[in-house]
Amino acid sequence: CRFRSLDIRGKRLSLKADQVKVTDYYEELGTIRSSETFGFNVDNLYLSGKDSHRYRTGINCKRIFWNPLAKDAELELTLRQKGEIILNR
């Protein structure tokens, strides 16, 4: 399955994806309560959040764009491969 753009917003969502390719994926952190992802590949991952977040594994991406929605918003993540992170302030 291939998407040019995918935007995830809401409350207490559940995400299940198997063999998905997305060019631009947008997610407001704190909206997904559970996820099962296999073969989820993203070119540009756009993350936003208001609080302190630890980003889950399971999505392979080339670039991460972080957009804090509050002055004290934080993002913690682990990189396992070569990539690029862009911070918006």
C-alpha positions, 0 to 999 in steps of 0.5 A: 500500500502506498500513500503520498500523504498520511495525517494522524490526529485524534484521541486514543487511536490504534494504528495497524499497518503492514507493508506501507510506504508513505512519502509524507507522514504527519503525527501529533504525538500522544494521539496513538495509544497502540500500534502494530507496524510491519514494513512501515517506510516513510520518507518524511516523518513530521512529528508534533507534540505538546508534552514530553514524548518518547517516540516508538520504534517500528517506522523506518524513515529518512527524515524527521521533522520535529515541531514542538507545540509548547515551549517545554515540549520534548522528544526522545527517540533512538536512531538505528540507521543513518538519517536526518533530523530537522528541528522547527523552532 
